[in-house]
Amino acid sequence: MKVFLSYTLYLLILVSAFQNCSPKSGPIENNEFAPLSPQDTTQTTSETTAQGEAASTPNSASNELQSSIDKVNSPAFQIQTIGATDSAVATFASYNEKVAVTPKGVFVSYIYKSNRKPRQSAYDTLGFWAIKWSQDAGTTFKTIFQGSSHIGTPPIVMADASGANIFLIAVDYAPHLETNHQAQFTFYRLQYNSTKKSYELATKATHVTVGGLTSKNSGVYRIVNGIQLVHFFWKDRVFTLTINGKPYPSKSQFEQKVITKGKATGPQYPLLIKNSSNEVSLAYTAVNTDCETEGAARYFDIRFLRGSGLTSDKQIRWLNPVSASSIVPILPIETDSIVPSIVRNRSCNLSQWLANFHEHQGIYFFVYRETNLTNSNASEVWLVRFDKAKKKFLARKPMKAEGLIFRNNSSVFTSGNKGEIYVTGLATDNRLATLVSKDKGESWQVAAVSEKFEGFQPSYVTGGKETDAQGRIFGIFTEGATSNPAGSQVHAFTIMPDTR
């Protein structure tokens, strides 16, 4: 279905851009979440569980909501409600992997139920999550797997090139682990059964590691020397597993501590990516505990590292992107030393959070929100680019085009199949927008835009890293600040961008 953004809608967008109708959005500190803690939970591949996922059978309230969502759709944006949720962070967040696009369809991960009570610690919250699969370009989704973990953030979702294997990793904290300052994560592999035309649980493996309460994590799948591996970055280190969930190359060597607390900052929000050459890279937001506000550390800095192949002991070889000698000689490195920072300046008056990190045609792309805590009118969403071959930064730009200005912490890059790159996020006048660049980020044009959302603000917008073979973009978001009496919903979007 090929539909293009109408000229009339485009004029409406330009008018709205000059009305200063930006949606409300606060610094990410107001939505700080920690990691998970497990309980002996049972996963199921059935459509429902004892908790009764509200998404499985839409009720009249969700039908009414779907009716209003249908009115929101612009020709290029197709938006579907995929489930109800009582979690404000059901699709948290744009910095890591909640959507996988494969030849077999689209896979998404979100929280549909949370047992958090008022004034209860997030670490005591048991969140129930679902993995859903669409085989019709995001028109419908069905549940193929469910689970639960403490703190209430959904697992990351990855896939191999064919979509025959779907990989999930959920982090968790059990009470007995917290006592011993430990934590754990569970790796799942769902394998496609061609006879049944469905996915089945093929592998489940749990690994215990050092403690430190944080749910922030990211992962990639890649093949190295003929071996299928999953790299998983959590807290300050990367873990490497085979697709059967076994430590690689061994139990004693599968975790590699990469970053550690520096003089002013500590690690937070890692984002691990893979490029078309099968190299991995890492970017991370760093916090400054000297800039605490109401007990929350300030998001202070954003830095990045380049990874290449494996060392002789089969761990990732890390490189300094701006150094002539390249190889980082000693690990871990301090978060505020050696490797480059992408922010304009570092101040306790600024909150700076990395929304997304991507590599496209030899260029690193970063999008981050710089929130000015003393003057909200001075806050900005920035695009930063870095040329890997030339080892230098390119011109910094505000993330905007043709009157559409990105406003929110959530944005996601997607590589197109014709050499273009897209970025999708919440923009002017409470609209989702997709911008496209055909010149490696030098210039941007509007490729798609939704109608203005009424009654809620899209939150935690995230999406796939590549388009499908037809050039479509897929993503999900949580209904934030909703006035819907039925509660919040999770929505999926499919975009057929206008790239004329």
C-alpha positions as CSV (number, residue, x, y, z in Angstrom):
1,M,0.0,0.0,0.0
2,K,1.7,3.1,-1.2
3,V,0.3,6.4,0.1
4,F,1.9,9.8,0.3
5,L,1.5,12.7,2.6
6,S,-1.0,15.2,1.2
7,Y,-0.1,18.7,0.4
8,T,-3.0,20.0,2.6
9,L,-1.7,18.1,5.6
10,Y,1.8,19.5,5.0
11,L,0.4,23.0,5.1
12,L,-1.3,22.3,8.4
13,I,2.0,21.1,9.8
14,L,3.8,24.3,8.8
15,V,1.0,26.4,10.4
16,S,1.2,24.4,13.6
17,A,4.9,24.8,13.9
18,F,4.5,28.5,14.5
19,Q,1.9,28.2,17.2
20,N,4.3,27.1,20.0
21,C,2.0,24.1,20.8
22,S,4.7,21.8,21.9
23,P,3.6,18.9,24.1
24,K,4.6,18.8,27.7
25,S,7.7,16.8,28.4
26,G,10.0,16.8,31.4
27,P,13.5,15.7,32.0
28,I,14.0,11.9,31.9
29,E,14.9,12.1,35.6
30,N,11.2,12.2,36.4
31,N,10.9,8.7,34.9
32,E,13.9,7.0,36.4
33,F,13.6,3.2,36.6
34,A,15.8,0.5,37.9
35,P,16.4,-3.1,37.0
36,L,14.5,-6.3,37.6
37,S,14.3,-8.9,40.2
38,P,13.0,-12.4,39.5
39,Q,10.7,-14.6,41.1
40,D,10.3,-18.2,39.9
41,T,8.1,-17.2,37.0
42,T,6.7,-19.5,34.3
43,Q,6.8,-18.4,30.7
44,T,4.1,-19.5,28.3
45,T,3.6,-19.4,24.6
46,S,-0.2,-19.4,25.0
47,E,-2.4,-16.4,24.2
48,T,-3.4,-15.7,27.8
49,T,-2.0,-16.2,31.3
50,A,-3.4,-16.3,34.8
51,Q,-2.8,-12.6,34.9
52,G,-5.1,-12.2,31.9
53,E,-3.4,-10.0,29.3
54,A,-5.8,-7.2,28.5
55,A,-4.7,-7.1,24.9
56,S,-5.8,-10.5,23.9
57,T,-9.5,-9.8,23.7
58,P,-10.3,-6.1,23.1
59,N,-13.1,-4.8,25.2
60,S,-15.6,-2.0,24.4
61,A,-13.3,0.6,26.0
62,S,-10.4,-0.4,23.8
63,N,-12.7,-0.5,20.8
64,E,-13.7,3.1,21.5
65,L,-10.0,4.0,21.8
66,Q,-9.3,2.2,18.5
67,S,-12.0,4.3,16.8
68,S,-10.4,7.5,18.0
69,I,-7.0,6.2,16.9
70,D,-8.4,5.6,13.4
71,K,-9.2,9.3,13.2
72,V,-5.6,10.1,14.1
73,N,-4.0,8.2,11.2
74,S,-2.6,10.1,8.4
75,P,-2.2,8.3,5.0
76,A,1.5,7.6,5.7
77,F,1.1,6.7,9.4
78,Q,-1.0,3.6,10.2
79,I,-1.5,3.2,13.9
80,Q,-2.9,0.2,15.6
81,T,-3.7,-0.5,19.3
82,I,-2.0,-3.7,20.3
83,G,-2.8,-3.9,23.9
84,A,-3.8,-2.3,27.2
85,T,-1.3,-1.6,29.9
86,D,-1.3,-0.2,33.5
87,S,2.4,0.7,33.2
88,A,3.5,4.2,32.3
89,V,6.7,2.8,30.9
90,A,5.3,-0.1,28.9
91,T,7.7,0.4,25.9
92,F,10.6,1.9,27.8
93,A,12.7,3.1,25.9
94,S,14.0,4.4,22.6
95,Y,17.7,3.7,23.5
96,N,17.4,-0.1,23.3
97,E,15.8,-2.9,21.3
98,K,12.0,-3.3,21.6
99,V,11.3,-3.9,17.9
100,A,12.8,-6.4,15.5
101,V,12.0,-6.4,11.8
102,T,12.6,-9.6,9.9
103,P,11.5,-11.4,6.7
104,K,9.1,-13.4,8.8
105,G,7.5,-10.3,10.3
106,V,7.7,-7.7,13.1
107,F,8.3,-8.5,16.7
108,V,7.7,-6.2,19.6
109,S,8.2,-6.3,23.4
110,Y,6.2,-4.4,26.0
111,I,4.8,-4.5,29.6
112,Y,1.0,-5.2,29.8
113,K,0.6,-5.5,33.5
114,S,2.4,-4.2,36.6
115,N,1.7,-4.9,40.3
116,R,3.3,-1.7,41.5
117,K,1.5,0.0,44.4
118,P,1.7,3.6,45.5
119,R,5.1,4.5,47.2
120,Q,6.3,1.0,46.4
121,S,9.9,0.7,45.2
122,A,10.3,-0.1,41.5
123,Y,12.5,-3.0,42.5
124,D,9.6,-4.6,44.2
125,T,7.4,-4.3,41.1
126,L,6.6,-7.4,39.2
127,G,6.0,-6.5,35.5
128,F,4.3,-8.9,33.1
129,W,5.6,-8.6,29.5
130,A,4.5,-9.9,26.1
131,I,6.3,-10.6,22.9
132,K,3.9,-10.0,19.9
133,W,4.3,-10.9,16.2
134,S,2.8,-9.3,13.2
135,Q,2.8,-11.1,9.8
136,D,0.8,-8.5,8.0
137,A,3.0,-5.3,8.1
138,G,1.8,-4.2,11.6
139,T,-1.9,-4.5,10.9
140,T,-2.5,-7.2,13.5
141,F,-0.3,-8.7,16.3
142,K,-0.6,-12.0,18.2
143,T,1.1,-13.0,21.4
144,I,3.8,-15.6,21.0
145,F,5.5,-15.5,24.4
146,Q,5.0,-14.0,27.8
147,G,7.0,-13.7,31.0
148,S,7.6,-11.5,34.1
149,S,10.4,-9.7,35.9
150,H,10.8,-7.2,38.7
151,I,11.0,-3.5,38.1
152,G,8.6,-3.7,35.1
153,T,10.7,-3.0,32.1
154,P,10.3,-5.3,29.0
155,P,13.0,-7.5,27.6
156,I,15.1,-6.5,24.6
157,V,14.3,-8.3,21.4
158,M,16.7,-9.3,18.6
159,A,16.6,-11.6,15.7
160,D,18.8,-13.4,13.2
161,A,18.8,-12.3,9.5
162,S,16.0,-14.7,8.5
163,G,13.8,-14.3,11.5
164,A,14.1,-18.1,12.3
165,N,15.4,-17.3,15.8
166,I,14.2,-14.5,18.1
167,F,16.4,-13.6,21.1
168,L,15.1,-12.0,24.3
169,I,17.0,-10.9,27.4
170,A,15.3,-9.9,30.6
171,V,17.2,-8.5,33.6
172,D,16.0,-9.3,37.1
173,Y,16.7,-9.0,40.8
174,A,15.6,-11.7,43.3
175,P,15.6,-10.9,47.0
176,H,18.2,-13.5,47.8
177,L,20.4,-12.0,45.1
178,E,20.1,-8.5,46.4
179,T,21.2,-9.7,49.8
180,N,24.4,-10.9,48.2
181,H,24.8,-7.9,46.0
182,Q,24.1,-9.9,42.9
183,A,21.8,-9.7,39.9
184,Q,20.7,-12.0,37.0
185,F,19.6,-11.9,33.5
186,T,17.7,-14.6,31.5
187,F,18.3,-15.3,27.8
188,Y,15.5,-16.8,25.7
189,R,15.6,-18.1,22.2
190,L,12.3,-18.6,20.3
191,Q,12.7,-20.8,17.2
192,Y,10.4,-20.9,14.2
193,N,8.7,-24.2,13.6
194,S,8.0,-24.3,9.9
195,T,5.5,-27.2,10.2
196,K,3.4,-25.5,12.8
197,K,4.2,-22.0,11.4
198,S,4.7,-20.7,14.9
199,Y,7.5,-20.0,17.4
200,E,8.5,-22.3,20.3
201,L,10.8,-21.8,23.2
202,A,14.1,-23.5,22.2
203,T,16.5,-22.1,24.9
204,K,16.2,-20.6,28.3
205,A,19.4,-19.8,30.3
206,T,19.8,-17.7,33.4
207,H,23.1,-16.1,34.4
208,V,24.0,-14.5,37.8
209,T,26.4,-11.6,37.9
210,V,27.5,-8.7,40.1
211,G,24.8,-6.5,41.6
212,G,24.1,-2.8,41.0
213,L,20.5,-1.8,40.6
214,T,19.9,-0.7,37.0
215,S,17.6,-2.0,34.3
216,K,19.5,-0.2,31.5
217,N,20.7,-2.7,28.9
218,S,21.2,-3.3,25.2
219,G,22.2,-6.1,22.9
220,V,23.1,-7.2,19.4
221,Y,23.2,-10.5,17.4
222,R,26.1,-11.2,15.1
223,I,28.1,-14.0,13.5
224,V,31.9,-14.0,14.3
225,N,34.2,-16.5,12.7
226,G,31.2,-18.7,11.8
227,I,29.8,-18.6,15.4
228,Q,26.4,-17.1,16.1
229,L,26.8,-14.8,19.2
230,V,24.6,-12.4,21.2
231,H,26.4,-9.5,22.9
232,F,24.5,-8.1,25.9
233,F,25.6,-4.8,27.6
234,W,24.3,-4.3,31.1
235,K,25.6,-1.8,33.7
236,D,29.3,-1.5,33.0
237,R,30.1,-4.7,31.1
238,V,29.3,-6.8,28.0
239,F,28.3,-10.5,28.2
240,T,28.8,-12.8,25.2
241,L,26.6,-15.8,24.7
242,T,26.1,-18.5,22.0
243,I,22.5,-18.7,20.7
244,N,22.0,-21.7,23.0
245,G,22.5,-19.3,25.9
246,K,26.0,-20.7,26.9
247,P,28.8,-18.3,28.0
248,Y,31.3,-17.6,25.2
249,P,34.1,-18.5,25.1
250,S,33.9,-19.9,28.7
251,K,32.2,-19.2,32.0
252,S,35.3,-17.4,33.3
253,Q,35.6,-15.2,30.2
254,F,32.1,-14.4,28.9
255,E,31.8,-11.0,30.8
256,Q,34.1,-8.1,30.0
257,K,34.1,-5.0,32.1
258,V,34.4,-2.1,29.7
259,I,33.6,1.1,31.6
260,T,33.9,2.2,35.2
261,K,33.1,5.2,37.3
262,G,35.2,8.2,36.4
263,K,36.2,11.3,38.4
264,A,32.9,13.0,37.7
265,T,30.5,10.5,36.2
266,G,29.3,6.9,36.3
267,P,27.9,4.7,33.5
268,Q,24.2,4.6,32.6
269,Y,22.0,3.8,29.6
270,P,24.4,1.7,27.3
271,L,23.4,1.4,23.7
272,L,25.1,-1.4,21.7
273,I,24.8,-1.4,17.9
274,K,26.0,-3.4,14.9
275,N,26.9,-2.0,11.5
276,S,26.7,-3.6,8.0
277,S,30.3,-4.7,8.4
278,N,29.4,-6.7,11.5
279,E,31.3,-4.4,13.8
280,V,29.8,-3.4,17.2
281,S,29.9,0.0,18.8
282,L,28.9,1.4,22.2
283,A,27.5,4.7,23.3
284,Y,26.4,5.5,26.8
285,T,24.8,8.3,28.9
286,A,26.9,9.1,32.0
287,V,25.5,10.4,35.3
288,N,27.0,12.9,37.7
289,T,26.2,12.2,41.4
290,D,27.5,15.7,42.4
291,C,24.5,17.1,40.5
292,E,21.8,15.2,42.3
293,T,18.3,16.5,42.4
294,E,15.9,14.9,44.9
295,G,18.2,11.9,45.1
296,A,18.4,11.4,41.3
297,A,21.8,11.8,39.6
298,R,22.0,14.2,36.7
299,Y,22.4,12.9,33.2
300,F,25.5,14.8,32.5
301,D,27.5,13.4,29.5
302,I,27.3,11.1,26.5
303,R,30.3,9.2,25.1
304,F,31.1,6.4,22.7
305,L,33.5,3.5,21.8
306,R,34.1,1.6,18.6
307,G,34.3,-2.2,18.6
308,S,35.9,-4.4,16.0
309,G,36.6,-8.1,16.0
310,L,37.6,-10.3,18.9
311,T,40.8,-10.4,20.8
312,S,43.0,-13.5,21.2
313,D,40.9,-14.4,24.3
314,K,37.7,-14.0,22.2
315,Q,36.4,-10.8,23.8
316,I,35.4,-7.7,21.9
317,R,38.4,-5.5,20.9
318,W,37.5,-1.9,21.7
319,L,38.9,1.2,19.9
320,N,39.0,4.9,20.6
321,P,37.1,6.5,17.6
322,V,39.4,9.6,17.6
323,S,42.7,8.0,18.4
324,A,45.4,7.3,15.8
325,S,46.6,4.2,17.8
326,S,42.9,3.2,18.1
327,I,43.1,0.2,20.4
328,V,42.0,0.9,24.0
329,P,45.0,-0.7,25.8
330,I,43.5,-1.2,29.3
331,L,40.0,-2.0,30.3
332,P,37.9,-0.8,32.0
333,I,38.1,2.9,31.0
334,E,36.7,5.7,33.2
335,T,33.4,7.0,31.8
336,D,34.7,10.6,31.6
337,S,38.2,9.9,30.1
338,I,39.9,8.8,26.8
339,V,36.9,8.4,24.5
340,P,35.0,11.4,22.9
341,S,32.0,13.2,24.3
342,I,29.2,14.3,21.9
343,V,27.6,17.0,24.1
344,R,28.2,20.8,23.7
345,N,29.0,21.4,27.4
346,R,28.6,19.6,30.7
347,S,26.8,21.4,33.5
348,C,24.6,20.6,36.5
349,N,22.0,22.9,34.9
350,L,21.7,20.6,31.9
351,S,20.1,17.1,31.7
352,Q,21.5,15.3,28.6
353,W,20.1,11.9,27.6
354,L,21.0,9.8,24.6
355,A,17.8,8.8,22.8
356,N,19.3,6.7,20.0
357,F,22.6,5.8,18.4
358,H,23.0,4.3,14.9
359,E,25.6,3.7,12.2
360,H,24.8,4.3,8.6
361,Q,27.2,4.3,5.7
362,G,30.3,5.0,7.8
363,I,28.7,7.8,9.9
364,Y,27.7,7.5,13.5
365,F,24.4,9.2,14.2
366,F,23.4,10.3,17.7
367,V,20.1,12.0,18.7
368,Y,19.9,13.4,22.3
369,R,17.8,15.8,24.3
370,E,19.5,18.6,26.1
371,T,17.1,19.8,28.8
372,N,17.9,23.2,30.3
373,L,16.8,23.0,33.9
374,T,16.8,26.7,34.4
375,N,15.2,27.8,31.1
376,S,12.9,25.2,29.5
377,N,12.6,27.4,26.4
378,A,16.3,26.8,25.8
379,S,15.9,23.0,25.7
380,E,16.8,21.3,22.4
381,V,16.9,17.9,20.7
382,W,20.3,17.6,18.9
383,L,21.6,15.5,16.0
384,V,25.3,14.8,16.2
385,R,27.3,12.9,13.5
386,F,30.8,11.4,13.5
387,D,32.7,10.3,10.4
388,K,34.5,7.1,11.3
389,A,37.0,7.2,8.5
390,K,38.0,10.8,9.1
391,K,37.7,10.4,12.9
392,K,36.0,13.7,13.3
393,F,32.6,15.2,14.2
394,L,30.5,16.8,11.5
395,A,28.2,19.8,11.9
396,R,25.8,19.6,14.9
397,K,22.2,20.3,14.0
398,P,18.9,20.7,15.8
399,M,16.7,17.7,15.0
400,K,14.1,19.4,12.8
401,A,13.0,19.9,9.2
402,E,10.4,22.0,7.3
403,G,8.8,23.4,10.4
404,L,8.7,20.1,12.4
405,I,10.8,20.3,15.5
406,F,11.6,17.2,17.6
407,R,10.6,17.8,21.3
408,N,11.0,14.6,23.2
409,N,13.5,12.2,24.7
410,S,12.3,9.4,22.4
411,S,13.6,9.2,18.9
412,V,14.8,6.3,16.8
413,F,17.0,6.0,13.6
414,T,16.1,3.5,10.8
415,S,18.3,2.6,7.8
416,G,16.4,2.4,4.5
417,N,17.0,-0.1,1.8
418,K,17.9,2.5,-0.8
419,G,20.8,4.2,1.1
420,E,18.6,6.7,3.0
421,I,18.3,7.1,6.8
422,Y,15.2,8.0,8.8
423,V,14.6,9.4,12.2
424,T,11.1,9.1,13.9
425,G,10.0,10.8,17.1
426,L,7.5,13.1,18.8
427,A,7.5,16.5,17.1
428,T,5.7,19.8,16.9
429,D,2.1,20.0,18.2
430,N,2.0,16.5,19.6
431,R,2.5,14.7,16.3
432,L,4.8,11.8,15.4
433,A,7.0,12.6,12.5
434,T,9.5,10.8,10.3
435,L,12.3,12.8,8.7
436,V,14.5,11.4,5.9
437,S,18.1,12.2,4.7
438,K,19.6,11.0,1.5
439,D,23.0,12.7,2.0
440,K,24.2,11.1,5.3
441,G,22.4,13.6,7.5
442,E,23.5,16.8,5.8
443,S,19.9,17.7,5.0
444,W,16.5,16.4,6.2
445,Q,13.0,16.4,4.7
446,V,9.6,15.4,6.1
447,A,8.8,11.8,5.0
448,A,5.7,11.2,7.1
449,V,3.7,12.9,9.9
450,S,0.7,11.8,11.9
451,E,-2.3,13.9,12.7
452,K,-2.2,15.7,16.1
453,F,-2.9,13.3,18.9
454,E,-5.7,14.3,21.2
455,G,-6.2,13.1,24.8
456,F,-2.7,11.7,25.2
457,Q,1.0,12.1,24.4
458,P,3.0,9.4,22.7
459,S,5.7,8.3,25.1
460,Y,8.7,6.0,24.8
461,V,8.6,5.9,21.0
462,T,10.9,3.2,19.7
463,G,11.3,1.2,16.5
464,G,13.2,-1.1,14.2
465,K,16.7,-0.4,13.1
466,E,16.0,-1.2,9.4
467,T,13.0,-0.9,7.1
468,D,11.5,-4.1,5.6
469,A,12.0,-5.1,2.0
470,Q,9.1,-2.8,1.0
471,G,10.7,0.2,2.7
472,R,8.3,0.4,5.7
473,I,9.2,1.6,9.1
474,F,7.8,-0.1,12.2
475,G,7.6,1.0,15.8
476,I,5.6,1.2,19.1
477,F,4.9,3.7,21.8
478,T,3.0,4.0,25.1
479,E,0.0,6.3,25.6
480,G,1.4,8.8,28.1
481,A,-0.5,11.4,30.1
482,T,-3.8,9.9,28.9
483,S,-7.3,11.1,29.6
484,N,-8.7,7.8,28.5
485,P,-10.8,6.3,31.5
486,A,-10.0,2.8,30.3
487,G,-6.3,3.5,31.1
488,S,-3.2,3.5,28.9
489,Q,-2.7,1.6,25.7
490,V,0.3,0.4,23.7
491,H,0.2,1.3,20.0
492,A,2.1,0.1,17.0
493,F,2.8,2.2,14.0
494,T,3.7,1.3,10.4
495,I,5.0,4.1,8.1
496,M,5.3,4.1,4.4
497,P,7.6,7.2,4.0
498,D,7.3,9.6,1.2
499,T,10.9,9.7,-0.2
500,R,10.2,11.6,-3.5
